[in-house]
Amino acid sequence: MTNIVLHLSKEQCKEVEAYYSNYRVERNAPGVVFAAKLSDAAITIYNSGKVMFQGAGAEREAKRFGVISENGAKVFQKVKGDSLPENFSSLSVIGSDETGTGDYFGPITVASVYVPKEKIELVKELGVKDSKQLTDEKIREIAPNLIASCIHSLLILRNDKYNEFQSRGYSQGKLKALLHNQAIKHVLQKISPEKPDYILIDQFAERETYYRYLQNEKEIVSENILFSTKGEQLHVAVAAASIIARYAFLAEMDKLSRFIGFPLQKGAGSLVDEMAAKILLQHGENTLRSISKWHFSNTQKAQMIYEKLRKR
C-alpha cells in the first residue's frame, strides 16, 4: 500500500478537510482530527499537522496539496486546475508552457512538446524536471537533447511584435493563449494521425478565460485539453516544454546582450530599472523599446533614473 505524508499548517489542513468533507468517515484513533475515504485512497489528518494519504490513489490525491521532492521531503505547494486521471503521469501527453512573461527584457517563448508513453522514461533520463528547479547552465545542457528527441513546437514573440500587439489592446493573457493554441496545433499536425491521450497547459488563466481569449480564432484546440498549475510536476511533457521555452528565452537574451554590449538583467527588479536607464543614455529610446516590454513600470522608473543621470 502506498503511504504519503505531508506536513501542513493549520490553514492548509483546513483546506484538505474542506476538500474531502463529503467523504468524511469516523476515526477514533489517537491524534486523528479528520478522516476521509475514497474508493482508492484514505486521507487522515492528525492534530500534529501531519496528513497521511494511503492506497492506490494516494499519490494522485497528495499532489492536490503537496509535492514530493527528489530527496523525499514533502513540501506544501497547492495545485489548482482540472482533476487529472489517476494514471496521468504515464499517459501520452502534449505539454505546453511559456516563459519570459515577467521579464522586462527579452521575448515571450512558448513551447509545446509531445511525450508518448513509450518515451517517458527516456525524457526522464535526459534530466527533465521543472526548469524553475534547474540552473540556466543545466537547461542549456539538457534542452538540445530534448529538442532532438521530442516532437515539439517553439514560438517566440519578440518585443517589437509584443509591444505592437499590446498597443492594440492585447493583454498578456490573450497573447499567451494565442501562442499556446498555435503551438499545440503545430504539434498535433506533426504527430497526425496519432493523437495524444491528453493535452496539459500549465495554467495561467481559468478555462473560460482562456477560451474567451481565443473566441475570434478560426481553429481552436479544445479536445482533451486540461489546465493545471504546477503542470511540470504532473507530467514530463510540461517539464520538457518548460525547459525548451526557457532555453529559447536564454538564447534570445544572449543575442540581445551582444547587441547592447553587456549582459542584460533578467526579471523586472530595480537592477533592470538601472540597466534600462543606461541603455537610454547609450542607445536611446527606440533601442530600449525594441528590446523591452515597454508597458512595464520599469520604463517609467528607468526614465526617471535617466533624467537624474543626464543632469549630472
N, C-alpha and C positions, 0 to 999 in steps of 0.2 A: 504493500500500500504506500502511495506517495504521501509524504508529510512535508509541508512547507510552513515555516513560521515567520511572521512579520512582527516587528516591534513598533507599534504605532502610538501616537499621542492620544489623549482622551478624545479630542475633537475628531481625529481620524477613525478611532474605534466607533464613535457615534455614526459616522458615515457608513461604515461597514454594517452596523446594526440596522440602520435605516434601509440600506440596500436589500438586506435579506429579511426584512420584517415579516413578509408574507410566508416565509419558510421556517419560522421560529419553532423550535421544539424545546421541551423541558429537559434541562440537565442539572442534576443536583450535586455534581462533583465539586470538590473544594476549589474555590477561586474562580469558578465559572460565572460570568455575568450575563452571557448571551450565547445561544447555540442555534444553529440552523442546519437543515438537512435538505440537500438537493438529491436528484436521482443518482448522481455520480460523485457527490462531494459533501463533506461535512465541514462546517465552519464553527469554530469555537473561540469566543473572546474571553480572556482572563482579566481579572482586575489589575494585574501587573502591566497591562498594555500589550501582552502577547496575544497574537491572533493566529490560530492554527487552522490550516487548510489540509484536509485529508481526503484520500480517494483518487479515483482515476481522473477526475476533473479538477484536482487540487491546483495544478499549475495554471490552468485557464482562469480559475476564479481568483487566485492570488495575484495574477497580473493585472487585475482590475484595480488593485490597491497598492501594489509594490513591484519592485524589480529585484530579481536575484542577480547579484553582481558576479563577476568572474571568480572572486575569492570566496563565494558562498555567503557573503553578508547580505542582509535584507535591508533595503532602503525604501522608505516611502516615496512614491512617485506616482500619483494618481493618473490613470489613463482614461481619457474621455473619448467618446465616439461610439461607433457601432459595435454591437456584440459580434464576436467572431466565432466561427465554427471551432469545435473542440480541438481538431487536429490541424488548425490553420497553418501553423509553422511548417508543416510537412507537405503542404499543397503547392501546386504550380501557380505562381502569382506574379503579376506585374506590380512592381512597387514604384511610387513616384514621390519625389521630394525636391525641394528647392533650397537655395542658399543665396546670400548677398542682399536679402531684403532689408536688413538692419544696418548695412554698411553704407556710409556716405559715398565713399569712392568705390568704383567697380560696378559690374553689372549684376543683374539677377540671372542666375543659372538654374535651369530645371532639367532634371534627368528622370527618365522612366526606364526601368530595367525589368526584363523578363527572366525569372529564375524558375525553370521547370523543376518538378520534384526530384528528378534524377540528377540535377546539378547542385542541389542544396549543399551537399557535403563538400563538393569542390569549391563552391563560393566561400564556405566557412574556412576551408583550408587556406584560401588566399588571404585570410586575415580580416575578413569583413566583420565590422561592428559599427555602431553608430559613429559617424565622422566626428561628432562632438567629443567622443572619448579618445580620439586619435590625434596625434600631433600632425601639423601640416606636412612635416617630413615623411611621416608614415603614410599619409594619404597620397603623396607624390609617388611613393614606392608601390603601393597596392593598386592604385587606380588603373595604370596601364594594363595590368593583367586582367582586371575586371572588364575593361573595355574590349580586350581581345577575346574574352571568354563568353561574354553575355550579349545577347541581342538587346539593344538599348536605343534610346533617342535622347540627344542632348540639345537643348535650346538655350541660346544666350541672348538676353535682352540688354544691349549696351546702353550707356547713359544718354546718348543723343536721342535714341528712339524712346527710351523711358521718359525723358523729360518732355518729348513731343506728345506722347500719349497722356502724360499727367496734366499737361496744359490744356488738353482737350476734355478733361474731366474724368479720365480713367483712374479709379482708385488702385492702390497697390493690390488689394484683394482681387479686383477684377482682372488685372494683368496676370496675376498668378494663376487664376482659374483658366484663363485663355491659354496660357503656356502649358499647364498640366494637361488640359484636354487635347491640345495639339500633339504633345509628346506621346501621350497614351495612344492616340490614333496612329501615329507613326509606328509604334511598336506592334500594335495589332495588325497593321498592314504587313510588317516584316515577317510575322510568325504565321500569317494566314496560310492555310485554312485552320491551323491549330488555334485553339483558344485557351486562355488561362482559366483556372478554376475561379479565381477572383482577381480584382484589381484593388490595391490598397493605396490610398493617397494619405500621406502624412497630413493630418487635418490642420488647416489654417482657417477654416470657416465652417459653419454649420451646413449640412447638406442642402437645405432650402436656399441658403445664401449663395452657395457655390453654383447651383443651377440657375439662380436668378442672374448671376454674372454672365452666364452663357446663353441666355434666352434668345439672343439675336443670331447665334451661330447656326450655320446650315447643318452641321453634323456634330452632335453631342454624344459622347460616350457615356452611357448610363447603365449598361448591363453588367451586373455582378460587381458594381463598384462599392467599396467600403471606405469609410473615413475613420481614422483614429489618430489621436495624438500618440507620441512615443512609438510611431509606426516602425521605426528602425529596430525596436526591441521585440516586435511581434512577428516579423518575417525578414529574412536576409535580403529579399528583393528591395525593400525600402532602405535597408542599411547600405546596400550596393549603390542605389540611386543617390543616397546622401553623399557617399564618397565620391562618385563621379561628378556630381554637381559641384562639390567643394573643390575638387581637382581642377575643374574648368574655371572656377572663380579665381583660384590661386594663379593659374596661368594668365588669365586676363589682368590680374593685379600686377603680375611681373611685367607684362607689356606696357601697362600704364606707368609703372615706376621707371622703366627705361626711357619712356617718352618724356617724363617730367625731369628725370635726372637724379632722383633719390627714391628710396623705398617708401611707398605710401602706407600710411597707418590704416589698419582695419578697424571696423566698428564705427562709432559715431560719438566718441567722447571728446574731452577737452583737447587732447593731443591732436585730434582731427581738426578741430577749430583752428589751432595754431598752424597746422600744416596747410590748411586751405588758405589762410591769410598769407602765408609765404608764397603760395602759388599765385595768388592775386598780385602780389608785389613783383614777382619774377616773370610771370607769363600773361597776366591779365584775366579779365572776367570770362572771355569766350573760352579760354582753355580750361579754366576751373569748371565752367558749366558743362563742357564736353566730357569730363571725367567724373562727374559727381551727380548725385540725386539732388537736383537744385532746390527742390521744395523743402528739404530737410532744414531744421532750425540751425544746423551748422553753418549754413550760408550767411544768415544774418549775424551770427556770432563772429564768423570769420571777417565779415565786412567791418565790424566794429573794431576788431583787433588790427585790421589793415589800416583803418583811419588813424589809429593811435601810432602805428609804426611809421606811417607816411609823414606824420607831423614832427617826428623826431629830428 
